[in-house]
Amino acid sequence: MVQYSQARFDATFAALSDASRRGVLEQLAREDASITELADKFHMTLTGMKKHIAVLERAGLVTTEKIGRVRTCSLGPRRLAEEAAWIERYRQLWAARFDALDEIVEELKQREMVDDREK
């Protein structure tokens, strides 16, 4: 079984739990941006955006670089492969359960049809 870093997963999922932070990641996937540009785009205060960026940075999803007075954000080096594998494991589990449920439902339908014919 694959071992996952609990702290890393907690940081990643906490970062991704907020719609604004997911939006920031989508924006940074298109192009790097300053914190000021991101704050303007998401209609929030500079302080609020700095807090969101700090959460994303702690999770390794964003990096920042200060040049002069401007702090530019870009996607971090972390990929979400381990998190995606963890989610996939549960997706497969639920898919198997739903497939089994479908078989039971189909079996019940067949029995019902046979019972109706016998009546």
Secondary structure, 3 states (H helix, E strand, C coil): CCCCCHHHHHHHHHHHCCHHHHHHHHHHHHCCEEHHHHHHHCCCCHHHHHHHHHHHHHCCCEEEEEECCEEEEEECCCCCHHHHHHHHHHHHHHHHHHHHHHHHHHHHHHHHHHHHHHC
